[in-house]
Structures are given as structure tokens and as C-alpha cells.
């Protein structure tokens, strides 16, 4: 086991108990979220892992080694740490901030320079940002740097203490997606403290619910949604969190439409307009020749730029919102409804466009979340399958005329 915490306790002077008999095992590569109300002990527990706080009793082991026997400074250099207020050094450049821990570890300068370039590419920021100072970046960009700084020394364990709490909702969602993608690609173990249940459900492979210093439940997001351990967990989830994907349909890939129209950036605007006219749609997704999603364009872009631009690449938008085919339905439903999109492009793990998910295709899933329990006694498996098929038919009807001769469709952005 990568990380174990056994009978962990933290009591402050005066007898205040912050953490009581905490027991947890974490495997390498897991994304674990600690969640609870203020004062539940989640941050205290995290800070004991890197010895920023000393436990009163109990043991913490990383790779079988008791951390109490390790030098605390050396231990912290092996553990990445991201906090809410980012903590970038204002007098240092972005490159110097990224390389703080590698420098302490005495990496050669050439290796640090290359690492900084690798890190800034991971968060999709331009390389020239390396020579800028934190004050020259937006809050979201600074937080991206804070994330990769924690990864720069290639630590296997990353601690994140409510890192996105001060950000606006859209920036926060983008960074959640980024962190989840990096964690999956790099295989890091992340322990993430949050008070936001939606954030925990979206990010975690395992959720630890805490109250008054004790563990209330440890389970996967789906298990917690379907089988909350007690009233506290139920209240934390909230009765308005209705989207609890039915067992037979859990991922976007199971309900997405695969006939999606796309156009490459080198194609002429008049060609894009003809596709829109022929298919009776008002927007098109843009991919490169290999099928990688690059952006979108709509009829307004053609109308405003037809006399001054010639190709799709001249007018397309690159800030396209998309979801992964492996994303959970409940997260996708919430995002589509929150943002008001009719449909959203779906990509695979290599960022290739593989489909779209529409509002209509989610009708039966929302229905099942609201009334599924009442219908279970009277709905057969064939009827359930029929509901899903009906939703797909609705989605296809919504896309009428959006399929071209190559089996591609449109109207998604």
C-alpha cells in the first residue's frame, strides 16, 4: 500500500480533538478527496501527512516507511503541495517558481530549464510566460503554475488544500479538468481537500467524508451517491443533487451521438457555409486532419468575416467546451444545464472528436433520477432499454439534417 494512516489522532492543548482514530489506506495513483464541513479535520489530517502538523498518536507510512522517522524537510521535498492562495513567490519569475524544489534538490540548470518548459506545456500556457512574474498572469494562470510547481520535482504524492476555492466557477471547472487529466496521465497520487461536494464527485476515485474529526464514510463517488452511510452524508450531498446515473448508463460514451459534422481549419468559409446550409445547422466543430478537436465556428463568424477572411482557421474559436467520453453522466448533465448548451462535443483520451452529447439524450437519465425508484417495480429491463432508445431518437431528431455523406453531423459547440 502506498500510503497508510492508522489510528491517527490530533489533540490540541486544552483538550480540543481535531482528528480522532483516523484509519485510511491509499493505493498509488488514486485521487482521494477529503470533504466535510468547517472544523471536520480534513485539512488537519492532510497537514499531518507532510509533517506540517505532528500527530498526537498513530502512524503514517509512505511506501512502508514511518514518516516520523524521516527528516521533515526532506519529506516535504518529496511531496507536492498546492494551497488556495497559490503561494507563488512574487519576486521570482514563473520559471524560478516552478523550479523551487528541483533547485533545492540540486538539479543541474539545464535539467531545470527543460523541466520548466515541460511543465508549462502541460498546463497549455505559452513558453514565453516562463520569463514573466506572477503579477503579470491572471488568477487562473497563476493557479495553473501552482499546480505544475507541485509536479515539477516528479513527486509521487501531491497534497492540494482547497486550491480552487477563490476562483470563478468557469476557471474553477477548467482547472478541475486539468488536474484530473494530469493525474490520470502522470499516474500521481493526489489527496485533495474540499468543502464542495460537486468538486469531490467530479475529481475523486475515492471520497473520505469527515465530521468532527472522524470518518463518516469512505467510498467511490457512485457508492456515496447511491448508498450514503448516514444522515450527515445525505445532508452533505443535498436533496437537490438529483442526477445519480442509473447503473446501466454511467458514462458519456454510452449516450453520445457519433455522427458529428466536422471541418478542418484549411477549408474555405464558403465550404463551411454550404455544409451548414445543406445540413440545416448553424455551427460546426473544427478538427485537424487527424480528428483532434481544435475549436468551433458558427454562422455569425461567417457573416461577420466573409469579406475579410477566407478559411475556417481565420475565424474559428479555440475555446471550445468539451467533455471526455469517459466522463460521468451526472457531471455532464450538470455542466450542460448550468452552461445552457444544446449539446457538447465529446473527445477521447487523445483529444480526438468522437461524438456529441445532447440535452435530449439526457432526458431519460434525468427522468430516472427523479422517478426511477418509483418505477422500478413496474418497469422491465426492456422498457428501460426503450427509454434510452427513445432519448437517443429524440437526440437524433434534434440533429435532423446534420449528417453528411461521410456519416458526420453538426450543430455542436
C-alpha positions as a LaTeX table, in Angstrom:
\begin{tabular}{lrrr}
\hline
Residue & $x$ (\AA) & $y$ (\AA) & $z$ (\AA) \\
\hline
Unk1 & 0.00 & 0.00 & 0.00 \\
Unk2 & 1.39 & 3.42 & $-0.96$ \\
Unk3 & 0.04 & 5.47 & 1.95 \\
Unk4 & $-1.45$ & 4.19 & 5.23 \\
Unk5 & $-2.80$ & 6.09 & 8.22 \\
Unk6 & $-3.52$ & 4.00 & 11.31 \\
Unk7 & $-5.32$ & 5.15 & 14.47 \\
Unk8 & $-4.33$ & 8.74 & 13.74 \\
Unk9 & $-5.21$ & 11.29 & 16.41 \\
Unk10 & $-4.61$ & 15.01 & 16.80 \\
Unk11 & $-5.47$ & 16.78 & 20.05 \\
Unk12 & $-4.58$ & 20.41 & 20.68 \\
Unk13 & $-3.73$ & 21.99 & 24.02 \\
Unk14 & $-6.87$ & 22.43 & 26.05 \\
Unk15 & $-8.11$ & 19.02 & 25.01 \\
Unk16 & $-9.70$ & 20.00 & 21.69 \\
Unk17 & $-9.84$ & 16.91 & 19.46 \\
Unk18 & $-9.25$ & 17.74 & 15.79 \\
Unk19 & $-8.81$ & 14.19 & 14.43 \\
Unk20 & $-9.91$ & 11.02 & 16.18 \\
Unk21 & $-8.92$ & 7.44 & 15.33 \\
Unk22 & $-8.48$ & 8.11 & 11.60 \\
Unk23 & $-7.72$ & 4.98 & 9.54 \\
Unk24 & $-7.20$ & 5.02 & 5.78 \\
Unk25 & $-5.30$ & 3.16 & 3.06 \\
Unk26 & $-4.49$ & 4.82 & $-0.26$ \\
Unk27 & $-3.11$ & 2.99 & $-3.27$ \\
Unk28 & $-0.67$ & 4.55 & $-5.70$ \\
Unk29 & $-2.41$ & 6.52 & $-8.45$ \\
Unk30 & $-5.62$ & 7.19 & $-6.51$ \\
Unk31 & $-7.34$ & 10.58 & $-6.41$ \\
Unk32 & $-8.69$ & 10.94 & $-2.87$ \\
Unk33 & $-10.88$ & 13.83 & $-1.76$ \\
Unk34 & $-11.30$ & 14.74 & 1.91 \\
Unk35 & $-14.61$ & 16.54 & 2.36 \\
Unk36 & $-16.58$ & 17.83 & 5.30 \\
Unk37 & $-17.85$ & 20.95 & 6.97 \\
Unk38 & $-15.53$ & 23.55 & 8.51 \\
Unk39 & $-13.72$ & 22.08 & 11.51 \\
Unk40 & $-14.22$ & 18.49 & 10.39 \\
Unk41 & $-10.47$ & 17.79 & 10.49 \\
Unk42 & $-9.81$ & 17.37 & 6.77 \\
Unk43 & $-7.03$ & 19.97 & 6.47 \\
Unk44 & $-5.50$ & 18.93 & 9.80 \\
Unk45 & $-5.30$ & 15.33 & 8.53 \\
Unk46 & $-3.67$ & 16.41 & 5.29 \\
Unk47 & $-1.09$ & 18.57 & 7.05 \\
Unk48 & $-0.04$ & 15.64 & 9.22 \\
Unk49 & 0.93 & 13.74 & 6.06 \\
Unk50 & 3.79 & 16.13 & 5.26 \\
Unk51 & 4.50 & 16.81 & 8.96 \\
Unk52 & 3.43 & 20.43 & 8.87 \\
Unk53 & 1.49 & 19.24 & 11.91 \\
Unk54 & 2.61 & 16.48 & 14.23 \\
Unk55 & 0.07 & 13.82 & 15.13 \\
Unk56 & $-0.65$ & 13.22 & 18.80 \\
Unk57 & $-0.70$ & 9.46 & 18.25 \\
Unk58 & $-0.98$ & 6.92 & 15.46 \\
Unk59 & 1.22 & 6.24 & 12.45 \\
Unk60 & 1.52 & 7.46 & 8.88 \\
Unk61 & 3.52 & 5.38 & 6.43 \\
Unk62 & 4.53 & 6.19 & 2.85 \\
Unk63 & 5.83 & 3.21 & 0.88 \\
Unk64 & 6.04 & 1.34 & 4.18 \\
Unk65 & 8.24 & 3.96 & 5.88 \\
Unk66 & 7.03 & 5.66 & 9.03 \\
Unk67 & 7.21 & 9.40 & 8.29 \\
Unk68 & 8.00 & 10.18 & 11.95 \\
Unk69 & 11.40 & 8.60 & 11.33 \\
Unk70 & 12.11 & 10.76 & 8.27 \\
Unk71 & 13.65 & 14.22 & 8.15 \\
Unk72 & 10.63 & 16.56 & 7.79 \\
Unk73 & 12.37 & 18.88 & 5.30 \\
Unk74 & 13.41 & 16.02 & 3.05 \\
Unk75 & 9.94 & 14.52 & 3.39 \\
Unk76 & 8.27 & 17.74 & 2.22 \\
Unk77 & 10.55 & 17.95 & $-0.79$ \\
Unk78 & 9.21 & 14.56 & $-1.86$ \\
Unk79 & 5.59 & 15.69 & $-1.57$ \\
Unk80 & 3.97 & 18.29 & $-3.83$ \\
Unk81 & 1.77 & 20.87 & $-2.12$ \\
Unk82 & $-0.83$ & 23.25 & $-3.61$ \\
Unk83 & $-2.76$ & 25.73 & $-1.47$ \\
Unk84 & $-5.72$ & 28.03 & $-2.08$ \\
Unk85 & $-3.77$ & 31.30 & $-2.25$ \\
Unk86 & $-1.28$ & 29.67 & $-4.67$ \\
Unk87 & 1.84 & 30.86 & $-2.83$ \\
Unk88 & 3.91 & 31.88 & $-5.86$ \\
Unk89 & 6.94 & 33.97 & $-4.96$ \\
Unk90 & 6.17 & 37.45 & $-6.39$ \\
Unk91 & 9.84 & 38.41 & $-6.81$ \\
Unk92 & 10.62 & 35.25 & $-8.82$ \\
Unk93 & 9.86 & 34.55 & $-12.47$ \\
Unk94 & 7.48 & 31.75 & $-13.37$ \\
Unk95 & 10.45 & 29.57 & $-14.31$ \\
Unk96 & 12.08 & 30.20 & $-10.93$ \\
Unk97 & 8.82 & 29.44 & $-9.14$ \\
Unk98 & 8.41 & 26.14 & $-10.99$ \\
Unk99 & 11.98 & 25.16 & $-10.18$ \\
Unk100 & 11.96 & 25.94 & $-6.44$ \\
Unk101 & 12.02 & 22.30 & $-5.32$ \\
Unk102 & 14.26 & 20.99 & $-8.17$ \\
Unk103 & 16.76 & 23.70 & $-7.20$ \\
Unk104 & 16.67 & 22.59 & $-3.55$ \\
Unk105 & 17.28 & 19.06 & $-4.81$ \\
Unk106 & 20.32 & 20.43 & $-6.69$ \\
Unk107 & 19.17 & 19.56 & $-10.20$ \\
Unk108 & 21.51 & 20.77 & $-12.96$ \\
Unk109 & 20.39 & 24.08 & $-14.54$ \\
Unk110 & 19.88 & 22.51 & $-17.95$ \\
Unk111 & 17.60 & 19.85 & $-16.48$ \\
Unk112 & 15.60 & 22.51 & $-14.60$ \\
Unk113 & 15.19 & 24.62 & $-17.75$ \\
Unk114 & 13.85 & 21.64 & $-19.68$ \\
Unk115 & 11.56 & 20.68 & $-16.82$ \\
Unk116 & 10.08 & 24.18 & $-16.68$ \\
Unk117 & 9.32 & 24.03 & $-20.40$ \\
Unk118 & 7.67 & 20.61 & $-19.98$ \\
Unk119 & 5.57 & 21.84 & $-17.07$ \\
Unk120 & 4.24 & 24.97 & $-18.73$ \\
Unk121 & 3.27 & 22.95 & $-21.80$ \\
Unk122 & 1.29 & 20.59 & $-19.56$ \\
Unk123 & $-0.98$ & 23.46 & $-18.49$ \\
Unk124 & $-1.26$ & 24.82 & $-22.04$ \\
Unk125 & 0.43 & 28.15 & $-21.37$ \\
Unk126 & 2.96 & 29.70 & $-23.80$ \\
Unk127 & 6.65 & 29.16 & $-23.13$ \\
Unk128 & 7.32 & 32.91 & $-23.04$ \\
Unk129 & 5.36 & 33.04 & $-19.76$ \\
Unk130 & 8.38 & 31.45 & $-18.07$ \\
Unk131 & 10.13 & 34.83 & $-18.03$ \\
Unk132 & 7.14 & 36.69 & $-16.60$ \\
Unk133 & 6.35 & 37.41 & $-12.97$ \\
Unk134 & 3.22 & 36.15 & $-11.15$ \\
Unk135 & 1.62 & 39.62 & $-11.14$ \\
Unk136 & 1.64 & 39.55 & $-14.95$ \\
Unk137 & $-0.63$ & 36.46 & $-15.03$ \\
Unk138 & $-4.33$ & 36.10 & $-14.31$ \\
Unk139 & $-5.53$ & 34.31 & $-11.18$ \\
Unk140 & $-6.38$ & 31.18 & $-13.16$ \\
Unk141 & $-2.98$ & 31.20 & $-14.89$ \\
Unk142 & $-1.21$ & 31.61 & $-11.56$ \\
Unk143 & $-3.14$ & 28.64 & $-10.18$ \\
Unk144 & $-2.06$ & 26.54 & $-13.17$ \\
Unk145 & 1.54 & 27.39 & $-12.34$ \\
Unk146 & 0.88 & 26.46 & $-8.72$ \\
Unk147 & $-0.33$ & 23.04 & $-9.87$ \\
Unk148 & 2.68 & 22.25 & $-12.08$ \\
Unk149 & 5.10 & 23.60 & $-9.48$ \\
Unk150 & 3.86 & 20.79 & $-7.25$ \\
Unk151 & 4.64 & 18.33 & $-10.06$ \\
Unk152 & 7.99 & 19.77 & $-11.13$ \\
Unk153 & 10.20 & 17.56 & $-8.96$ \\
Unk154 & 8.26 & 14.49 & $-10.12$ \\
Unk155 & 6.86 & 13.72 & $-6.67$ \\
Unk156 & 4.54 & 10.72 & $-6.49$ \\
Unk157 & 2.29 & 12.29 & $-3.82$ \\
Unk158 & 0.56 & 15.65 & $-4.25$ \\
Unk159 & $-1.43$ & 17.38 & $-1.49$ \\
Unk160 & $-3.98$ & 20.01 & $-2.57$ \\
Unk161 & $-5.70$ & 22.12 & 0.08 \\
Unk162 & $-8.84$ & 23.73 & $-1.44$ \\
Unk163 & $-6.74$ & 25.07 & $-4.34$ \\
Unk164 & $-9.61$ & 26.43 & $-6.43$ \\
Unk165 & $-11.88$ & 27.86 & $-3.74$ \\
Unk166 & $-11.20$ & 31.50 & $-4.62$ \\
Unk167 & $-11.69$ & 31.17 & $-8.37$ \\
Unk168 & $-14.73$ & 31.93 & $-10.50$ \\
Unk169 & $-16.86$ & 28.89 & $-11.49$ \\
Unk170 & $-15.71$ & 28.65 & $-15.13$ \\
Unk171 & $-11.99$ & 28.94 & $-14.29$ \\
Unk172 & $-12.52$ & 26.50 & $-11.45$ \\
Unk173 & $-14.11$ & 23.89 & $-13.72$ \\
Unk174 & $-11.30$ & 24.28 & $-16.26$ \\
Unk175 & $-8.66$ & 23.72 & $-13.57$ \\
Unk176 & $-10.55$ & 20.73 & $-12.17$ \\
Unk177 & $-10.47$ & 19.17 & $-15.63$ \\
Unk178 & $-6.78$ & 19.99 & $-15.94$ \\
Unk179 & $-5.84$ & 18.44 & $-12.59$ \\
Unk180 & $-7.88$ & 15.32 & $-13.26$ \\
Unk181 & $-6.29$ & 14.92 & $-16.70$ \\
Unk182 & $-2.76$ & 15.41 & $-15.34$ \\
Unk183 & $-3.38$ & 12.96 & $-12.51$ \\
Unk184 & $-4.60$ & 10.28 & $-14.90$ \\
Unk185 & $-1.84$ & 10.86 & $-17.45$ \\
Unk186 & 1.03 & 11.10 & $-14.98$ \\
Unk187 & $-0.24$ & 8.48 & $-12.53$ \\
Unk188 & 0.23 & 10.70 & $-9.47$ \\
Unk189 & $-1.45$ & 10.09 & $-6.13$ \\
Unk190 & $-3.43$ & 13.16 & $-5.11$ \\
Unk191 & $-5.07$ & 13.98 & $-1.79$ \\
Unk192 & $-7.43$ & 16.89 & $-2.28$ \\
Unk193 & $-9.23$ & 18.81 & 0.47 \\
Unk194 & $-12.52$ & 20.45 & $-0.49$ \\
Unk195 & $-15.81$ & 21.56 & 1.02 \\
Unk196 & $-17.55$ & 21.33 & $-2.39$ \\
Unk197 & $-19.33$ & 18.01 & $-2.96$ \\
Unk198 & $-19.65$ & 18.61 & $-6.71$ \\
Unk199 & $-15.89$ & 19.06 & $-6.89$ \\
Unk200 & $-15.29$ & 15.85 & $-4.95$ \\
Unk201 & $-17.73$ & 13.86 & $-7.08$ \\
Unk202 & $-16.11$ & 15.14 & $-10.26$ \\
Unk203 & $-12.48$ & 14.57 & $-9.28$ \\
Unk204 & $-12.17$ & 11.68 & $-6.86$ \\
Unk205 & $-11.73$ & 7.97 & $-7.30$ \\
Unk206 & $-12.30$ & 7.76 & $-3.53$ \\
Unk207 & $-14.09$ & 10.20 & $-1.22$ \\
Unk208 & $-13.45$ & 10.45 & 2.52 \\
Unk209 & $-16.34$ & 12.19 & 4.30 \\
Unk210 & $-15.36$ & 13.65 & 7.69 \\
Unk211 & $-17.24$ & 15.20 & 10.60 \\
Unk212 & $-15.87$ & 16.30 & 13.97 \\
Unk213 & $-12.51$ & 14.70 & 13.24 \\
Unk214 & $-13.97$ & 11.28 & 12.42 \\
Unk215 & $-14.51$ & 9.40 & 9.18 \\
Unk216 & $-18.21$ & 9.12 & 8.30 \\
Unk217 & $-17.75$ & 7.21 & 5.03 \\
Unk218 & $-15.04$ & 6.13 & 2.60 \\
Unk219 & $-16.31$ & 5.14 & $-0.83$ \\
Unk220 & $-16.28$ & 5.86 & $-4.55$ \\
Unk221 & $-18.42$ & 8.77 & $-5.79$ \\
Unk222 & $-21.06$ & 6.40 & $-7.17$ \\
Unk223 & $-21.23$ & 4.40 & $-3.95$ \\
Unk224 & $-21.67$ & 7.54 & $-1.86$ \\
Unk225 & $-24.42$ & 8.81 & $-4.15$ \\
Unk226 & $-26.31$ & 5.52 & $-4.11$ \\
Unk227 & $-25.60$ & 4.42 & $-0.56$ \\
Unk228 & $-24.83$ & 7.33 & 1.80 \\
Unk229 & $-23.73$ & 5.89 & 5.14 \\
Unk230 & $-25.79$ & 8.14 & 7.40 \\
Unk231 & $-27.86$ & 11.30 & 7.66 \\
Unk232 & $-24.76$ & 13.53 & 7.80 \\
Unk233 & $-23.56$ & 12.22 & 4.43 \\
Unk234 & $-27.05$ & 12.58 & 2.98 \\
Unk235 & $-27.23$ & 16.20 & 4.12 \\
Unk236 & $-23.78$ & 16.90 & 2.71 \\
Unk237 & $-24.87$ & 15.50 & $-0.63$ \\
Unk238 & $-28.05$ & 17.58 & $-0.56$ \\
Unk239 & $-31.50$ & 16.52 & $-1.71$ \\
Unk240 & $-31.24$ & 18.69 & $-4.83$ \\
Unk241 & $-28.37$ & 16.62 & $-6.23$ \\
Unk242 & $-30.74$ & 14.53 & $-8.35$ \\
Unk243 & $-28.52$ & 13.28 & $-11.13$ \\
Unk244 & $-27.38$ & 9.87 & $-9.94$ \\
Unk245 & $-26.79$ & 7.99 & $-13.18$ \\
Unk246 & $-28.63$ & 4.69 & $-13.37$ \\
Unk247 & $-26.38$ & 1.61 & $-13.19$ \\
Unk248 & $-26.77$ & 0.72 & $-16.87$ \\
Unk249 & $-25.75$ & 4.17 & $-18.15$ \\
Unk250 & $-22.92$ & 5.91 & $-16.34$ \\
Unk251 & $-20.59$ & 7.49 & $-18.92$ \\
Unk252 & $-20.97$ & 9.99 & $-21.73$ \\
Unk253 & $-19.69$ & 7.43 & $-24.22$ \\
Unk254 & $-22.81$ & 5.34 & $-23.65$ \\
Unk255 & $-25.24$ & 8.06 & $-24.73$ \\
Unk256 & $-23.25$ & 10.26 & $-27.12$ \\
Unk257 & $-24.09$ & 10.54 & $-30.81$ \\
Unk258 & $-21.20$ & 9.57 & $-33.05$ \\
Unk259 & $-22.34$ & 11.18 & $-36.30$ \\
Unk260 & $-20.76$ & 14.59 & $-35.78$ \\
Unk261 & $-20.01$ & 17.09 & $-38.52$ \\
Unk262 & $-16.51$ & 18.50 & $-38.53$ \\
Unk263 & $-14.46$ & 20.68 & $-40.80$ \\
Unk264 & $-10.72$ & 21.33 & $-40.94$ \\
Unk265 & $-9.18$ & 24.81 & $-40.49$ \\
Unk266 & $-7.84$ & 24.92 & $-44.07$ \\
Unk267 & $-11.29$ & 24.63 & $-45.66$ \\
Unk268 & $-12.86$ & 27.74 & $-47.22$ \\
Unk269 & $-15.63$ & 29.67 & $-45.49$ \\
Unk270 & $-17.93$ & 29.10 & $-48.44$ \\
Unk271 & $-17.47$ & 25.35 & $-47.98$ \\
Unk272 & $-18.40$ & 25.67 & $-44.31$ \\
Unk273 & $-21.44$ & 27.73 & $-45.23$ \\
Unk274 & $-22.55$ & 25.11 & $-47.75$ \\
Unk275 & $-22.32$ & 22.35 & $-45.12$ \\
Unk276 & $-24.36$ & 24.45 & $-42.70$ \\
Unk277 & $-26.97$ & 25.17 & $-45.38$ \\
Unk278 & $-27.21$ & 21.57 & $-46.57$ \\
Unk279 & $-27.45$ & 20.14 & $-43.05$ \\
Unk280 & $-29.64$ & 22.91 & $-41.61$ \\
Unk281 & $-27.27$ & 23.68 & $-38.75$ \\
Unk282 & $-25.80$ & 26.94 & $-37.51$ \\
Unk283 & $-22.41$ & 25.81 & $-36.24$ \\
Unk284 & $-19.63$ & 23.32 & $-36.98$ \\
Unk285 & $-16.87$ & 21.72 & $-34.93$ \\
Unk286 & $-13.32$ & 22.15 & $-36.19$ \\
Unk287 & $-10.72$ & 19.36 & $-36.11$ \\
Unk288 & $-7.30$ & 18.89 & $-37.64$ \\
Unk289 & $-6.71$ & 16.28 & $-40.33$ \\
Unk290 & $-6.19$ & 13.64 & $-37.64$ \\
Unk291 & $-9.54$ & 14.30 & $-35.99$ \\
Unk292 & $-8.24$ & 16.21 & $-32.96$ \\
Unk293 & $-10.74$ & 18.79 & $-31.72$ \\
Unk294 & $-9.44$ & 22.31 & $-32.26$ \\
Unk295 & $-12.46$ & 24.57 & $-31.88$ \\
Unk296 & $-15.79$ & 25.59 & $-33.38$ \\
Unk297 & $-17.36$ & 28.18 & $-35.66$ \\
Unk298 & $-20.90$ & 29.40 & $-36.19$ \\
Unk299 & $-22.90$ & 31.30 & $-38.78$ \\
Unk300 & $-22.16$ & 34.66 & $-37.12$ \\
Unk301 & $-18.44$ & 34.10 & $-37.67$ \\
Unk302 & $-19.01$ & 33.61 & $-41.38$ \\
Unk303 & $-21.43$ & 36.52 & $-41.64$ \\
Unk304 & $-19.11$ & 38.98 & $-39.91$ \\
Unk305 & $-15.90$ & 37.88 & $-41.64$ \\
Unk306 & $-16.92$ & 36.66 & $-45.09$ \\
Unk307 & $-15.37$ & 39.64 & $-46.90$ \\
Unk308 & $-12.14$ & 39.77 & $-44.90$ \\
Unk309 & $-11.38$ & 36.10 & $-44.16$ \\
Unk310 & $-11.14$ & 33.08 & $-46.42$ \\
Unk311 & $-10.57$ & 29.96 & $-44.35$ \\
Unk312 & $-12.19$ & 28.33 & $-41.33$ \\
Unk313 & $-8.95$ & 28.77 & $-39.40$ \\
Unk314 & $-9.23$ & 32.55 & $-39.76$ \\
Unk315 & $-12.49$ & 32.75 & $-37.81$ \\
Unk316 & $-12.80$ & 29.66 & $-35.63$ \\
Unk317 & $-12.93$ & 29.85 & $-31.82$ \\
Unk318 & $-10.40$ & 27.72 & $-29.93$ \\
Unk319 & $-12.07$ & 27.97 & $-26.51$ \\
Unk320 & $-14.48$ & 25.13 & $-27.21$ \\
Unk321 & $-16.10$ & 23.45 & $-24.18$ \\
Unk322 & $-15.93$ & 19.65 & $-24.35$ \\
Unk323 & $-16.21$ & 16.56 & $-22.18$ \\
Unk324 & $-14.44$ & 13.22 & $-22.16$ \\
Unk325 & $-16.19$ & 10.10 & $-23.39$ \\
Unk326 & $-15.29$ & 8.57 & $-20.01$ \\
Unk327 & $-16.86$ & 11.45 & $-18.04$ \\
Unk328 & $-19.66$ & 10.51 & $-15.69$ \\
Unk329 & $-23.14$ & 11.33 & $-16.90$ \\
Unk330 & $-24.09$ & 13.17 & $-13.72$ \\
Unk331 & $-21.21$ & 15.64 & $-14.15$ \\
Unk332 & $-22.01$ & 16.19 & $-17.82$ \\
Unk333 & $-25.70$ & 16.78 & $-17.19$ \\
Unk334 & $-24.91$ & 19.41 & $-14.59$ \\
Unk335 & $-22.45$ & 21.21 & $-16.84$ \\
Unk336 & $-24.73$ & 21.24 & $-19.89$ \\
Unk337 & $-27.65$ & 22.53 & $-17.84$ \\
Unk338 & $-25.52$ & 25.08 & $-16.00$ \\
Unk339 & $-23.98$ & 26.48 & $-19.18$ \\
Unk340 & $-27.13$ & 26.26 & $-21.29$ \\
Unk341 & $-25.55$ & 24.35 & $-24.19$ \\
Unk342 & $-27.83$ & 22.40 & $-26.54$ \\
Unk343 & $-25.06$ & 19.90 & $-26.98$ \\
Unk344 & $-21.39$ & 19.43 & $-26.16$ \\
Unk345 & $-18.56$ & 17.78 & $-28.16$ \\
Unk346 & $-17.08$ & 14.59 & $-26.77$ \\
Unk347 & $-13.40$ & 13.64 & $-27.07$ \\
Unk348 & $-11.43$ & 10.50 & $-26.29$ \\
Unk349 & $-8.28$ & 10.34 & $-24.17$ \\
Unk350 & $-6.19$ & 11.56 & $-27.13$ \\
Unk351 & $-8.49$ & 14.56 & $-27.62$ \\
Unk352 & $-9.97$ & 13.15 & $-30.83$ \\
Unk353 & $-13.54$ & 14.20 & $-31.56$ \\
Unk354 & $-15.71$ & 11.09 & $-31.16$ \\
Unk355 & $-19.23$ & 12.45 & $-30.75$ \\
Unk356 & $-21.59$ & 14.90 & $-29.13$ \\
Unk357 & $-23.89$ & 14.61 & $-26.14$ \\
Unk358 & $-27.19$ & 16.48 & $-26.39$ \\
Unk359 & $-29.69$ & 17.73 & $-23.86$ \\
Unk360 & $-32.33$ & 15.50 & $-25.45$ \\
Unk361 & $-30.20$ & 12.38 & $-24.99$ \\
Unk362 & $-30.15$ & 13.01 & $-21.25$ \\
Unk363 & $-33.93$ & 13.22 & $-20.82$ \\
Unk364 & $-34.42$ & 9.66 & $-19.62$ \\
Unk365 & $-31.45$ & 9.88 & $-17.26$ \\
Unk366 & $-32.88$ & 12.93 & $-15.53$ \\
Unk367 & $-36.26$ & 11.15 & $-15.51$ \\
Unk368 & $-34.72$ & 8.08 & $-13.91$ \\
Unk369 & $-33.01$ & 10.21 & $-11.23$ \\
Unk370 & $-36.33$ & 11.81 & $-10.33$ \\
Unk371 & $-38.75$ & 8.89 & $-10.61$ \\
Unk372 & $-36.65$ & 5.79 & $-11.19$ \\
Unk373 & $-37.19$ & 4.32 & $-7.72$ \\
Unk374 & $-40.97$ & 4.64 & $-8.07$ \\
Unk375 & $-40.94$ & 2.93 & $-11.44$ \\
Unk376 & $-38.62$ & 0.02 & $-10.61$ \\
Unk377 & $-41.43$ & $-2.26$ & $-9.58$ \\
Unk378 & $-43.29$ & $-1.73$ & $-12.85$ \\
Unk379 & $-40.52$ & $-1.12$ & $-15.39$ \\
Unk380 & $-38.91$ & $-4.12$ & $-17.07$ \\
Unk381 & $-35.40$ & $-4.25$ & $-18.49$ \\
Unk382 & $-36.82$ & $-3.97$ & $-21.99$ \\
Unk383 & $-38.75$ & $-0.84$ & $-21.01$ \\
Unk384 & $-35.58$ & 0.68 & $-19.54$ \\
Unk385 & $-33.75$ & $-0.04$ & $-22.78$ \\
Unk386 & $-36.67$ & 1.51 & $-24.65$ \\
Unk387 & $-36.38$ & 4.69 & $-22.58$ \\
Unk388 & $-32.73$ & 5.00 & $-23.53$ \\
Unk389 & $-33.53$ & 4.35 & $-27.18$ \\
Unk390 & $-36.26$ & 6.98 & $-27.06$ \\
Unk391 & $-33.83$ & 9.54 & $-25.71$ \\
Unk392 & $-31.38$ & 8.74 & $-28.49$ \\
Unk393 & $-34.16$ & 9.09 & $-31.05$ \\
Unk394 & $-35.02$ & 12.49 & $-29.57$ \\
Unk395 & $-31.39$ & 13.47 & $-29.85$ \\
Unk396 & $-31.22$ & 12.31 & $-33.45$ \\
Unk397 & $-34.45$ & 14.16 & $-34.26$ \\
Unk398 & $-32.86$ & 17.25 & $-32.79$ \\
Unk399 & $-29.98$ & 16.74 & $-35.20$ \\
Unk400 & $-32.17$ & 16.14 & $-38.30$ \\
Unk401 & $-30.30$ & 17.11 & $-41.42$ \\
Unk402 & $-26.99$ & 17.28 & $-39.60$ \\
Unk403 & $-25.49$ & 14.14 & $-41.11$ \\
Unk404 & $-23.38$ & 14.37 & $-44.24$ \\
Unk405 & $-22.38$ & 11.79 & $-46.84$ \\
Unk406 & $-19.39$ & 10.71 & $-44.75$ \\
Unk407 & $-21.54$ & 9.96 & $-41.72$ \\
Unk408 & $-20.69$ & 13.23 & $-39.98$ \\
Unk409 & $-23.12$ & 15.61 & $-38.32$ \\
Unk410 & $-23.11$ & 19.07 & $-36.74$ \\
Unk411 & $-24.61$ & 21.76 & $-34.56$ \\
Unk412 & $-22.40$ & 21.23 & $-31.53$ \\
Unk413 & $-20.20$ & 23.62 & $-29.72$ \\
\hline
\end{tabular}
